[in-house]
Structures are given as structure tokens and as C-alpha cells.
Amino acid sequence: MGPSAGNPEKILDSACAVIARFHELMSPTEPDSDLVAVGRAEPGERVTIAPETYRVLELARQIWTASGGAFDPCTPRRPGRFGDLELLAPDAVRVHAPVALDLGGIAKGVAVDAAVETLRAAGATSGLVNAGGDLRVFGAAREITMLAGERERRVSLADAALAVSGPRTDRSPTGHLGFYSPRTGLEVPARFVAVRAPSAGVADALTKCALVCPPDELRTLFGKVGAELLGED
């Protein structure tokens, strides 16, 4: 981490607390999480959510729109799709059909972006935030990363974010449902995908789009948001 105006250890702790806060709010299993509250809502009900959750849903809406619905954080467990959620700025949603949200495909990336903002606000001029599969480098820092798949790749990052997705392992989050196409409702085989983008939230979401979008459509989507597909197996 570059020079800062405060205690480096306290600043790092505050960035870690930001990531923990996102996890707490958007856990699919914690009874008091925003995701559980939205999942309990009846059609037409307004649900108050934390600003962090609203921020994730707002970015999810942008990627959902840009991808023509290829990115959809609503799982097949309930009939509603992301288009059935009405965002009510700055801290609420209205549910128009029963939904089961799973923000695991984007929330960690947005949390990384928020942690970077916390570091910068505290005076850090450069650094790296890594949240296990989602990382972002800012300022003058540069990271050389080895990507694992069927073949290794070296990736250089400077003022950019990287997100990696792959098949489920014994380290995958509990309750992970795998991947499916929002367009067909059918399961999509997981594979190794790595995406570089200006922000970790965008990179995280686009790893899921890479699993379901045809190549031409994917190139158009990546061009819209300034992202790059670094590799896939």
C-alpha cells in the first residue's frame, strides 16, 4: 500500500471490514441478510436494503441490461427474474414476482471496489485488494499474476481488476448452485474463465456472462464496458 495519512494497520482493517460487511448483508443463508429479506417478499412488497446491497443491485442492473439478460442473479429456485425487481433509490427494492437472489457472482467484486475506495479515502496512493478470485490494483502498483487452468498464464495488472471463475471445488461457498443460463434455465457446465476490467464488480459479473454468451455477443458486451477475456478452458 502506498503512502497514507493514517495508521496503515487501521486503514487495512477498515478495508477488510468493508468486505466483511458486504458478505454479511448479501449472504444467502444468514437470516438477517438483505438477500433473505428480498426472498421472503411477496409480489408488490417494498423491501428496505442497505446502501451496499443497493450498490450491488444497481451494477447488476447495468450488466443485466448490457448483456440482454445473460447476467441474471436470480436463481431458478423461484419463478421471478431480475427484471421483476424494481430498484427504488437509494435503499429499497420492490418485488413484482417471487425471487431467489444469489449475488455471489458480483458482490465480492463490488466489495473489492469499495475496499479500494476506502483505502484511497484514507490517503493510500497505490495498492492491491485481493478477495480470493477477485482482485484490483490501483495507483502505481503493478501485479503479475499466474492464472491456473488447464494451462498457466501470466497476467500483468495496473489500475485494473481481475476476476476468475471455475468449476466447483471443496473450497466453493456452501450453497453454491453452479451455473445456469438465465435464458434457458438449463445448467451450464462450469469452466475456467478470467476477465480483466476497469472494476472488480464488472470483471466478476462478466466471468458469468462468458459462460453463457455466444462469442460474437460476448465481444460486443466486453467492448461496451472496456473489459478483456484473458483466458478460458
Secondary structure in CASP SS format (residue, H / E / C, confidence):
PFRMAT SS
TARGET T0000
AUTHOR 0000-0000-0000
METHOD secondary structure of the structure
MODEL  1
M C 1.00
G C 1.00
P C 1.00
S C 1.00
A C 1.00
G C 1.00
N C 1.00
P H 1.00
E H 1.00
K H 1.00
I H 1.00
L H 1.00
D H 1.00
S H 1.00
A H 1.00
C H 1.00
A H 1.00
V H 1.00
I H 1.00
A H 1.00
R H 1.00
F H 1.00
H H 1.00
E H 1.00
L H 1.00
M C 1.00
S C 1.00
P C 1.00
T C 1.00
E C 1.00
P C 1.00
D C 1.00
S C 1.00
D H 1.00
L H 1.00
V H 1.00
A H 1.00
V H 1.00
G H 1.00
R H 1.00
A C 1.00
E C 1.00
P C 1.00
G C 1.00
E E 1.00
R E 1.00
V E 1.00
T E 1.00
I C 1.00
A C 1.00
P H 1.00
E H 1.00
T H 1.00
Y H 1.00
R H 1.00
V H 1.00
L H 1.00
E H 1.00
L H 1.00
A H 1.00
R H 1.00
Q H 1.00
I H 1.00
W H 1.00
T H 1.00
A H 1.00
S C 1.00
G C 1.00
G C 1.00
A C 1.00
F C 1.00
D C 1.00
P C 1.00
C E 1.00
T C 1.00
P C 1.00
R C 1.00
R C 1.00
P C 1.00
G C 1.00
R C 1.00
F H 1.00
G H 1.00
D H 1.00
L E 1.00
E E 1.00
L E 1.00
L E 1.00
A C 1.00
P C 1.00
D C 1.00
A E 1.00
V E 1.00
R E 1.00
V E 1.00
H C 1.00
A C 1.00
P C 1.00
V C 1.00
A C 1.00
L E 1.00
D C 1.00
L H 1.00
G H 1.00
G H 1.00
I C 1.00
A H 1.00
K H 1.00
G H 1.00
V H 1.00
A H 1.00
V H 1.00
D H 1.00
A H 1.00
A H 1.00
V H 1.00
E H 1.00
T H 1.00
L H 1.00
R H 1.00
A H 1.00
A C 1.00
G C 1.00
A C 1.00
T C 1.00
S C 1.00
G E 1.00
L E 1.00
V E 1.00
N E 1.00
A C 1.00
G C 1.00
G C 1.00
D E 1.00
L E 1.00
R E 1.00
V E 1.00
F E 1.00
G C 1.00
A C 1.00
A C 1.00
R C 1.00
E E 1.00
I E 1.00
T E 1.00
M E 1.00
L E 1.00
A C 1.00
G C 1.00
E C 1.00
R C 1.00
E C 1.00
R E 1.00
R E 1.00
V E 1.00
S E 1.00
L E 1.00
A C 1.00
D C 1.00
A E 1.00
A E 1.00
L E 1.00
A E 1.00
V E 1.00
S E 1.00
G C 1.00
P C 1.00
R C 1.00
T C 1.00
D C 1.00
R C 1.00
S C 1.00
P C 1.00
T C 1.00
G C 1.00
H C 1.00
L C 1.00
G C 1.00
F E 1.00
Y E 1.00
S C 1.00
P C 1.00
R C 1.00
T C 1.00
G C 1.00
L C 1.00
E E 1.00
V E 1.00
P C 1.00
A C 1.00
R C 1.00
F C 1.00
V E 1.00
A E 1.00
V E 1.00
R E 1.00
A E 1.00
P C 1.00
S C 1.00
A H 1.00
G H 1.00
V H 1.00
A H 1.00
D H 1.00
A H 1.00
L H 1.00
T H 1.00
K H 1.00
C H 1.00
A H 1.00
L H 1.00
V H 1.00
C C 1.00
P C 1.00
P H 1.00
D H 1.00
E H 1.00
L H 1.00
R H 1.00
T H 1.00
L H 1.00
F H 1.00
G H 1.00
K H 1.00
V H 1.00
G C 1.00
A C 1.00
E E 1.00
L E 1.00
L E 1.00
G E 1.00
E E 1.00
D C 1.00
END
